[in-house]
């Protein structure tokens, strides 16, 4: 069957499944809408959490980053999995015991302040909107190639699907939909990896294939082969560290504590029946996540090797060693149509030269010896690698269609969770909690659905012009959550002395410093009378990238909150008792916000 027809069928069937589940699990109360009635089994919740977590950044973009950054991209694996350990041990059970619907509600009660609750809502919306932009980029990439529609059309189609099942079902519908989406995305991720690992190494287990010898009889290990191919073309070796140690450390920390501070992840632990189930859910989520995360390094390395071998077909420096553009394979042509893969014939020889022209010594030598005049693959979007890899490897059409469905499922599942977190913060925390406490449950539910629709429109608008690759945008979101919400939650559970003035000052300083750093180096604004700073390691403060600055912002948050709290009055006695009660067995009191 033709690929496009098969893709329409597979993706259409999965969409029908998601919408059918949403209708079946339609929420009728605010409890069902916000926390699925607190009746989800911990294993099912772990699977839904994994789907909520493994977004377009994990499915589509992470392996693409690994393919092009190699060793340095290991921080994404460490940060995004290590954060679940922090979440399971330090936050999930305590927040579940407190038993509220949202993260801002806990912060508002813990810091006995409506102002703190409003600041928490602002932090949540900023981080969640940044995160959802990455999902919209992933949706657009998947649709634009496999359904052969423009990026914008794919984005609007994805927004429509999310609107139907998220607005109808709320957390109850989203939870059961995400269980189905996890099954789709993990099957779609691992099946092609098995095929490709068999092709390259003869080993059907991708995790083992990454460390195996090539199946071509050369006796060379796959990673050694990849290092050789890349260095021959002037690129840095795949397995060596290229960034600074301090940036890798801070980026890992930012991703870890950002994971533990993301509201759409934390809210999942409010959906289980008991406090113990929250920790069990986190454990199961880590198991389900590990299946994909241990496969990603193999997919990234194999995708890069397949790409280079397709373009560089023979001896380096020989005209016959480069792919003839007129003879380019079908996958190359297909991705060119999307605009995410671009070729420019700089020396008019009709062949594709792909090498690292930023390596001056190498490029000068190639120009003198072979007449090369610059890298002719002027655009290879990293986000295409996972989706293009099955085509590059000539896998069956049903596998390629399955990958399309998996990529779309990953993006939609996380987008739904993020949008629910945004909508609930607006309807429950701002409207019900601050401005209109007298509204009925039905009115609150209606307000939440309207807020959800508005959030989808805003996210779609920003998704049309994302500020980077999906995983990069998501890393910025983690930095924002790390610098604003995580310290407030941690100190709220473990430090009785932190008061409302300290918490508010800490959140604002952490979020503000991180936003300024990101905007400054991403080129989104500059102050009058100053020049815009280039987003390069040479210009970064102490070599700290915008994606890694969240850890510094978190430190600023902690220091400011502690300092302000120690020069202002202590929290009321009943708040200090509440903090103690959260961490020990027994019931907790209900503090009053001011």
N, C-alpha and C positions, 0 to 999 in steps of 0.2 A: 504494500500500500504506500502511496506517496507520503512523504514526511509531513507536509503541512496538514494534509487530511487527517493523518494519524494523530498529530499533535492536537488538532482541534478536538478530536474525539476524546483523547486521554484527559486533556485539560478541562474540557466540558463536563466529563463525568465527575471529575473531582470537585468542580464548582457546584454541580448538582448535589453532591454528597454534603458539602459544607452548608449549603442553603437549607437542605432538608433537615439536617441536624439542628440548625438554628430555629427552624419553625417548630420542630419537635420539642426543643428545650427552651421555648420562649419564656422569658422571665415575667412574672406577674407581680412580684413584690420587690421592694428596694433591696432586701437581703439577697434575693436570688440575682438581682441585677448587679449588685456590687461584689458580693462574695459567694455567689452560687449557693446560698442558703447554708453555708458552712457544712456541707454534707458530702464532699468529694473524698473518695478513698485515697490514701496517701500514694499508692502506686500509680493510680490514674492521674493524680495531681502531679506526681513527678514527671509523668510522660507529657502532660499538658505544659508543665513548666519548661521542660526541655524544648518543646516546639515554640513556646513563647520566647525562649532564650535564643534558639538557633535561627537567627534572622537571615535576611539577605546577606548581611555581613559575614555570617558563619558559612552559609551554604554557597553563596556566589563569590563573595569577595575575599574571604580569608585565604583560601587556597591560591587565589590570584596574587595576593600579597606575598605568600610564601614562595610562589613560582618566581617572582621577580626580586624579592628581597632576601630569599634564602634564610640563612641562619638568623638574621636580625628579626625576621617575622615570628620567631619562636616566642617572642614576648606576648603575642596575642593568644597563643595556646596556654601559656602559663598564667597570664592575667585573667583570662575569661573562664578558666576552670578553677584556679586558686581562689577566686572570689566567692565561689560557692561554699568553700570550706569556712570562710569567714562568716558568710551568711548563715550557714547551718549552726555554727557554734556560738556566734555572738549576737545575732539579731532575731532570726526567724522564730524561735520558741518564745522569746520574751514578748515580741510584738503580737504573736498569736494569743498569748495569755491575756494581754491587755484587751483584745477582742473588739477593736473598732474596725471601721470599714476602710479607712485610708491612712496613708502616712501623714499628711498634714493634720488629720484629726488627732493622731497621737501627739504630734509636736505641739499642737494648740493646747491640748490638755496637760501634757507634761510641763510645758513652760507657762501654764496658766495665763494664756494671752491670745486674744484673737489676732493681734498684730503678728505674732509668731506664726500663727496658722496661715495668715495671708502671705507672709514671706515664704513659707514652705510651699504654698501653691505656686507662687511665682517661680521658685527654684524647680519645682516639678515640671511646670509647663515648658520652661526653657530647655531643660535636659531632654524631656520626652519629645518635644517638637524637633530638636536637633537629631534625635535618634530616628524618628519616623521619616525624616528626609532621606536617610540612607535606605530605608525599606522601599520608599517610592522609587529611588534610583534603581534598585534591584528589580522591582516589578516592571519598570519601563524597559530595562535591558532584556529581561526574559521574553516579554511580549514582542518587542521590536524585532527580535530575530526569529523566534519560532512560529509566531503567528503572522509574520511578515507585514507588520503594521508600523507606522511611525512611533517613535518613543512616546510622544504625547498621547497618542491613542491608547497605547498599552497602559500608560499611567492612569488615564481616566477609567479604563475598564477595571483595573484593580481597585480603584477608589469605589466604584459602584458595588463590587462584590463585598468589600469590607463593610460598606454602609448597610447592606442588606442583613448580613449575619451578625454584625456587631451591635447595630442599633436594635434589632429585633430581640436577640438572645441575651444581651448583656454578658456578665461573667459566666452565668450558667451555660448559655449557648456557646460562648467562646471556649469554655473549658472542654466541652465534648467535641467541638470542632477541632480544637488544637490536638486532641488525641488522634483524630483521623489524619490531621496534617502531619503529625510526627511520623505516623506509619508510612505516609506517602513520601515524605522528604528523606527519611533514613534509607528507605528502599531505593529511591532514586539516586542517592549519593553513593551507596556502597556497591550496587550492581555494576555500574560502569567502572568503578575502581577495580573490581575483581577481574573484569575483562581486560583492562589495560595492564594490570599487573601481570596477568598471564602472558600477554603479548610480549612485554618487555623483559620479564625475568623468568617466566615459567612458574611463578609462585602465585597461587590464587588468593593469598591473603595479603592485601596491600601493605599492611603494617610491616610484614616480614619482607615483602618484595622491595621495599625501600632500602633494605640493607643486604639485598641479594645480588648475585652476579647477573650480568646481562644474558639473555637467552640466545644471543647471536654467536655464541661459541668463543668470544674473545677472552672470557675469564675475568673481565673487568667489572668491578662493582658499579652499580647504577650511579651512585653519587660521584664516584671517581670519573665516570664517563661524562656526567653533566659538568663537573668542574673543568674537565679537559675541553669540552665543546665551548664553554663560555669563555675561558681564558684564551683560547685560539681566536676568538672573535673580539678580543679586547675588553670583555666584561670581567668584573671581579669574580673570583671563585665562589661558587654557590655556598660552600660550607664554611666560609670564613666570616668573622665578625667585621662589619663595615662601619657601624655607628659607634658612638662613644658608650662606655660602660655606664656612666651616670644617666644618660638618656634612656638606655635599656632598662636600668633599675627603676627609674621614676615612671616610665611608661608601664612597666609591669605592675607597679604599685597603684598607679592611677586606674588601670583596668580592673585590678582586684577590688579595691575599695569602691570603685564605681559600680561594680557588679553588686556589691553588698548594699549599695545605696540607691539602686534604681527602683522607683516606686512600682512599676508594672511587674517587676519580679517579686518584690516584697509582698504585694497584695495577694499573690497566689497562695501565700502561706496563711492567709486569713480564711481560706476556703475549706480547710480540713476540720474534722469534728473536734479534735483534741490537741492540746499543746504538744504532746509527744509526737503526734502525726506531722507536725510542722518540720521537725528535725528529720523524721523518716522520709518525708517528701523531698527534702533537700538532698538526702543521700541517693534516692532513686533518680532524681533529676540528674545528678552527677554521673550516674551509671549510663543513663540514656544519652547524655551529652557526650560522654567519652567515646561512644561508638563512632560518632562523626569526627570528633576532635583528634582521635588517634589515626583516622583515615586521611585527614586533610594534608599532613606533610607529604604523604605518598602521592596524593593527587597533584599537589603543587609541583613537586619535583618532576613527576612523569609528564605533566602538561608542558612544563618548560622544555624538557628534553625533546618531546614530540614536536613542539613548535620550531625549535632551532633546527632539528633534523629535516623538517619539511622544507624550510627555506634554504638551508645550507646543505646541498645535496652531494657535494664533493670536496675537492681540495681547496683549502683556504687560499684566496688570492687568485685562483684560476677562474676565468670567466665562465667556464663550463661547470664550475663548482656551485654556482648560484642558480636558484630556481628561475626559469624563464617565465616572465610575467604572463605571457600568452598561454602558458601551460599550467597556470596555477590551478590547484584543486578546487572542487566545488565549495568546500567549507570556506575557503579564502574569499571567493566571490560573494557568498551568502553574507558573511560578516561585513564585507565592504559596503553592502547595501544599507547597513544600519548606521554607518558613519563612525562606528567604534573601532574599525580597522582601516587604516589609510596607507596607501603606497604612493610614492612620488619618484619618478625615474630621473634622478639628478644628473646622470652621465649619459643618458640616451642610449643605453646598450640593451634595453629591453629585459634586463634581468634584475632580480630582487637582491639587493645587498643590505644585509642586516647585521650591523656591528656597532660597537660602542665608539661613536665619534667624539665622546667626551674624554676618551683616553687619547690625549694629544700625540704621545709618542707612537701609539699603535696606528692612529688614523693617518699621521704623516707618512708612516712607512707604507701603509696600504695605498695611499694616494700616489706615492712615488712608484711603487712596484706594480700596482694593478689598476691604477687610474680611477680608484674610488673617490667620490667627491662628497661623501656624507651619508649618514644612515638614511636609507630610503624607506624604511618602515617608520613613517613619521608619526603614526599613532597605533599603539597596541594597547587598548584599554584593558587594564588588569581584571576588570570585572567580567570579561568575556571568557576567561580561561577555563573555568569549570564547565560552562555551557558548551564551549567549542571543543573541548578535549575529546568527547565521544565521536564528534564528526572528524576531527583530525585523525583519530585512530580507526576510522572506517567501521565503527560499530553499527549493529542493526538499527533500523529506523525506530523500532519500538523502544530501544534503550535511549535514543536521543529524545524522543517524545516524553519518556518518563522523567528524564532530567529536567525538561522544561516544566513539567507539572511539579516536580520537587522544588525547583527554584522559586516558582510562584507561590507554592504552599508556605515555604520558609518566610518569604517576605510578608505574605498576608497574615500569617499567624502572629508575628510580632507586631505588625502594624495595628492589628485589632486590640492586642493587649495594651499597647501604648495609648491608643486613642481612648480606650475605656478609662485608663488612669487619668488622662487629661479631662475627660468629660466628668468623671466622678469628683475630681477636685473642684471643678467649676460649680456643679450642681449641689454636691453634698457639703463641700467645705466652704465655698464662698456664699452660695445662695442660701442653703439651709442652715449652715453653721454660723454665718455672720450677718447677712443682709435681710433674709426672710425666714427666721426660725419658725414662723407659724404656718408655713405651707404644709399641705397634706402630703402623704406618701405618694399619691397619684400625681400630684403636681410636680413633686421632686423627680419622679420617674420620667415625666414628660420633659422637664427641664434638662435632664441628663441626656435624653435622646436628641434634643435640639442642640445641646452643647457638642455631642458626638458628631452630628452632621457638620457643625461649624468647624470642628477640629479637623475633620476629613478634608474640607475645602481648603483650609489654611495649609495643611500638610501637603496637599496636592500642588498648591501654588509654589511652595518652596521646593518641592520635589522636581519641578520642571527645570530648575537651575541649581542643582546640588553643588556644594563647594568642594567636591573631591570625590574620590572613589568611595564606594559604600562603606567599606571597613574604616576608612579614614574619618568619615563623617560620624560614624558610630563611636569611634574612639574619642572624638571631641565630646560627644554626649556623655560618655562615661566620665570624662574629666570634669564635666559640669556637675554631674551627680556626686562624684567623689569630693569635690570642693565645697559643696553646699549642704546636701542632705545627710551624707554618711556621718560627719562629725556630730551633727545635731542629734542623730539617732543614737550613736554610740555613747555620747555623754549623757543623753537623756536616760539611758538604761543603767549606766555604770557610775555616774558622778552626780551625787546629790547636790553638790554646791553650785552647779551651773544653773543660773537663773534666766529669766526671760530676756533681760537686757543683754546678757552675754550671748545667749543663743541667737537672738536677732542680729546683733553686731557680727557674730561669727559667720552666720549664713550669708549676710550681705557682703562681707569682706572677702570670703572665700569665692562666692559666685562672681563678684565684681572683678577681682584680680584675675581670675581665670578668663572671663569674657574679654577683658582688655588685652590680655596676652594673645588670645586666639585671634581677635579682630585685628590686632596690630600686625601680627606676622602673616595672617592670611590675606592681608591687603584689603579688608572690608571697610576700614576707615583710617584716617590719620589726622592728627591734630593740626590746626592752622599754624603755618609757619615752620612746619617740620616736614621732612621727606618720609614717604612711606618706606618701612623697613622690608627688605627682601626676605622671603620665607626660605632661608638657607641656613645650614648649620653654623656657618661663620658668623651670622648675625644673631642667632639665638643667644639668650642670656645663659652663660655657662654651658652652652650646647644643649639646652633643654628645648625639645620640640613643642609646638602647641598641643599636640596630642598627649604629651607627657606632663604638661604643666598642672593637671588636675591634682596630682600628689602634692605639689607645692601649695596650691590653693587650699587643700585640705589642712596642711600644716598651719597656714595662715589662719584658717577658720578655728582650729583648736586653740592656737595661741591667743587670738583676739577674744574668743569666748571665755577662756579661762581668766584672762587678765581683767576683762570687764566685770565678770562675775565676782572676782575677789575684791573689787573696789566698790561694789554696790551691795545692797541688802541681800541676805540669804533668801532662798525660796521659802514659802510658807511651810509650816511643819507638816501639814497634811500632804503636801507634794513630796516632801522628803520621805515620808512613810510610804507613799505610793511607789516611789523608786525602789525602796527596799522590798516591798511586797511583790513587785513584778519579777524579782529574781528568786523568790522562794515559793514553795507550795502554799496554796491558800488563795482566798479571794482578795481582790484589790478594791479599794474605794473608788468612788467616782468624783474626781476633782471638778471644780467649777472654773470655767474660763472667764476672763475679765476683759 
